[in-house]
Amino acid sequence: RPGVSVGKEEDKMGIRLSNTTEVIFQDVHIPADHLIGEEGKGFIYAMQTLDLARPMVASLAVGIAQRAIDESVKYAKQRVTFGKPIIKHEVIAFKLADMDMKTEVARAAIINFLNTYYAVPKRNYTREAAIAKCFAGDMAVQVALEAVQILGGFGYSREYPVEKLVRDAKIMQIYEGTNEVQRMVIAGFVANK
Ligand SMILES: Cc1cc2nc3c(=O)[nH]c(=O)nc-3n(C[C@H](O)[C@H](O)[C@H](O)COP(=O)(O)OP(=O)(O)OC[C@H]3O[C@@H](n4cnc5c(N)ncnc54)[C@H](O)[C@@H]3O)c2cc1C
């Protein structure tokens, strides 16, 4: 419609294959018959959308973490120090165990959201959506950073994909409501139990 335009494209730290721009609305006229849903319920619809978008972010975070584990395992099997592949050093093996544990728990949080979402009779799923997003977002950053550590100097190089995973993971703590906001949402449920 006249008045809608796209602003500058952001030069981002991560998720660089997805463009992010402002959308500008200047004196835009929307005909009444274009109304979606009921008048006065826009905020509620926006909040309901977030409840569904947050578990989707959690799924992205789990995908990033799984890739971080896969890349770490591949590298740790081939890199030999002190006479054995680093995956045989307990410190590295335990890092991988922690990464796997955290990723699996985040996956379970998404399944917990889905169980609540599809529950019969229907239940509110705001808390479960926030828990999945917050836990998975924090987890993906931690796991991707551990992958950089396992790859050592190569982990810090753009020659290997794990530094990209850290940059991509970081946004999972920010968009669709920051993880501070998720904690506010969860705290609200805890306080009202
Ligand atoms: C790549 C990317 C894509 C995006 N895509 C979209 C999109 O498609 N649609 C859209 O609408 N938005 C989008 N956003 C915006 C995004 O949702 C916001 O950036 C995000 O919600 C944080 O808001 P803010 O940037 O205004 O930070 P602020 O609200 O200014 O927050 C700054 C810091 O203060 C903390 N903070 C703020 N208030 C409180 C409080 N009350 N208590 C404790 N801590 C607080 C925050 O957690 C954060 O750490 C996108 C952003 C990025 C970076």
The ligand as an ORCA input file, in Angstrom:
! r2SCAN-3c Opt
* xyz 0 1
  C      18.239     -9.918     13.819
  C      17.032     -9.326     14.444
  C      15.792     -9.618     13.913
  C      14.654     -9.060     14.467
  N      13.463     -9.354     13.905
  C      12.357     -8.736     14.362
  C      11.099     -8.948     13.750
  O      10.992     -9.688     12.775
  N      10.026     -8.303     14.236
  C      10.110     -7.472     15.309
  O       9.115     -6.906     15.721
  N      11.295     -7.281     15.938
  C      12.410     -7.896     15.490
  N      13.606     -7.672     16.120
  C      13.646     -6.830     17.313
  C      13.878     -7.652     18.574
  O      12.721     -8.379     18.910
  C      14.330     -6.708     19.692
  O      15.622     -6.221     19.364
  C      14.349     -7.408     21.042
  O      13.059     -7.750     21.450
  C      14.981     -6.530     22.134
  O      14.399     -5.262     22.144
  P      15.328     -3.971     22.082
  O      16.329     -4.174     20.985
  O      14.446     -2.794     22.011
  O      16.135     -4.023     23.421
  P      15.760     -3.249     24.814
  O      14.313     -3.451     25.132
  O      16.276     -1.855     24.655
  O      16.637     -4.048     25.811
  C      18.028     -3.784     26.055
  C      18.479     -4.689     27.198
  O      17.750     -4.373     28.400
  C      17.052     -5.504     28.866
  N      15.768     -5.064     29.396
  C      14.851     -4.275     28.807
  N      13.785     -4.106     29.600
  C      14.032     -4.807     30.728
  C      13.329     -5.031     31.933
  N      12.116     -4.522     32.137
  N      13.884     -5.821     32.871
  C      15.111     -6.371     32.667
  N      15.822     -6.200     31.553
  C      15.296     -5.438     30.594
  C      16.889     -6.402     27.661
  O      16.686     -7.757     28.041
  C      18.211     -6.173     26.948
  O      19.217     -6.948     27.554
  C      14.759     -8.208     15.577
  C      16.018     -7.927     16.117
  C      17.150     -8.476     15.558
  C      18.484     -8.128     16.166
*
